[in-house]
């Protein structure tokens, strides 16, 4: 026994482990400007390397006679504390943390709040909707009806016509790519007026951290029945999903659907989510503000340097963490992305942003803000983007930007080692 | 900024991190006899704590012009090598590693291989089927038709009647709780005879490692169109899902469904799966044999000591990693489970095992076998179970059992530290 040495094809798994560690060392230094990613904190990362990664956990009510899977008893309270923190940030009575991803939350929500054969309204991809929603609905026997708009935005006034036939169980607001969020209040008013039996759900995956921080308006206070999404984009958590509601009935429907569609809820990652929530909670408003401030600062600096930045300049270009920058052509886009990647600045190229033709940088300020970037770091970062249009960057570019960072919104590794890893 | 100190409700996240580390220390020592769990190896666990946990990865074909998400370039080959190892173990042309759990693989398979409005045959829970399948099918607009049996087993001969109406797109063999696997060859013959357009899929979540090791017959060689499942039960990998097929058409359908139903495939966990596969590949036959040998040895020892062990004693009680032990009543069951848990032996109580009324221990030999348990350790483990029926166990029980372990089927932490964490 013992799995040392090479496999039959001459691959040594240990060498691959070393390659991952080497790549991870470079990744730790890198600056990620991807709006759909964030960097989980060292504290929140702890459970992922623990034995709880290997375990199931079902006893969400802490029933002393229901420890069918042993071991979770000792730390079950951490999941409960995390749920409380999430509920506080979402101003919601109920928080379902069992979805294992944003798409898992989407599947559970669709199953819970609409019936096979019914119609579900979601947002046209050209107006910011998620690429998968309509096809997913079709695969699950729902009719998909798309809410469009103009200029890449949702036109809330069109919703009334879509609801008029009376066959819509659910309006699923799946806008992801956006520098302005839809008007949830207007949509809710239309639903209540035209089709009061229809449920309104907001998939806030991209701007979840901004909702928690009070920077984007909370869908529940606007009349939505529920909202949720993935927890690793503007919210700096693990790859999980959450769903919030204030309704007993919706909560019960979500629990029932989740029971049918999910077994393990990935216990270690739920613990990671709890730690991430508790760690960021008292700073969430500041984090959300700083994230949008940084996005606007980056947008302004790039526009001043001659980049074509999407959005209304007089309104700061963006209300979210996203900044869209149009590039001349694909060759230039790859050259820019490659020059940035060469020194450890990672950007997202996007050719199908809603309402804006051509290839774009889809930038996100969320991760660097979580890591401590403030005005000085963002200015230097913008300089790097400007320079990379023309030529290769100096290898020290990222170090220079990082030197301008303030304290992060999490407990750094050194403090963690001192206080936790005793 | 900086997230030190307590939250508004007086909870210190650092204290919770410490609690997780403390619990993890106890968990590392524990013996887990849960058939649906395994312990990922230290090598395979490496990516989970890395920055790749935070990242998306879409460029499965390695297109040099498609690095929309940067950073994955350096280690993309590891995913590819892992897929090759999985394909070799499954003797399959195609391996889809994008599902993020066993249920995710189930959802993708149902969506890929059946249409809304069609009928899907799965296995009655009383014959070993998964608790969720039938309800899941209903939520996705499929008609659910259940294949039953007698005495907790599938009766393959009943399949012809279920297929006769001609409306079945898919037979989904979701047997999980079993000491004998169904006769895939017989089922395939019926499908080909009665309804050749129907697809046959085997959800091998529980016995995946035993199929890989050649101990349970490979569904593809029996005529199934595809098989797959979760990767953390008898196969000692992370919480992910895989689907195998030899059919171009089925592979294409799975890819299309996966694209619509999944976004991130959890990159770090896919790397973990790759490392787990490459690490265990050359020992997979030995691991599978030892797992069943240990299950039979445990079953025999418990039966000899007066426990009522399910199964045919003349055939070794079990062909899988599972051993079912009937207990007198719930109070006794909890007392036994608690006494074992007190010293770090973790067992699963189950009240709905197919075909066997009453409360049972559902034991699995998979994890302790992966950790190195051989005959001597299993005998000592059986002694502990026997003793715990009557009285509390000595605190040193687990150490005594572990002292009898041989080498594990993975690179242990010390060697890993020496060779990888340079």
Interface residues (C-beta under 8 A of the other chain):
Chain A: X1 X2 X3 X4 X7 X8 X9 X11 X13 X14 X16 X17 X18 X19 X20 X21 X23 X24 X26 X27 X28 X30 X32 X34 X36 X37 X38 X39 X40 X41 X43 X45 X46 X47 X48 X49 X50 X51 X52 X53 X54 X55 X56 X65 X67 X68 X69 X70 X71 X74 X75 X78 X81 X84 X85 X88 X100 X101 X102 X103 X104 X107 X111 X116 X117 X132 X135 X136 X138 X139 X140 X141 X142 X232 X238 X239 X257 X259 X260 X261 X262 X263 X264 X266 X271 X274 X275 X278 X279 X280 X281 X282 X283 X286 X334 X337 X341 X346 X347 X348 X349 X350 X372 X406 X407 X408 X409 X410 X411 X415 X416 X419 X420 X421 X422
Chain B: X1 X2 X3 X4 X7 X8 X9 X11 X13 X14 X16 X17 X18 X19 X20 X21 X23 X24 X26 X27 X28 X30 X32 X34 X36 X37 X38 X39 X40 X41 X43 X45 X46 X47 X48 X49 X50 X51 X52 X53 X54 X55 X56 X65 X67 X68 X69 X70 X71 X74 X75 X78 X81 X84 X85 X88 X100 X101 X102 X103 X104 X107 X111 X116 X117 X132 X135 X136 X138 X139 X140 X141 X142 X232 X238 X239 X257 X259 X260 X261 X262 X263 X264 X266 X271 X274 X275 X278 X279 X280 X281 X282 X283 X286 X334 X337 X341 X346 X347 X348 X349 X350 X372 X406 X407 X408 X409 X410 X411 X415 X416 X419 X420 X421 X422
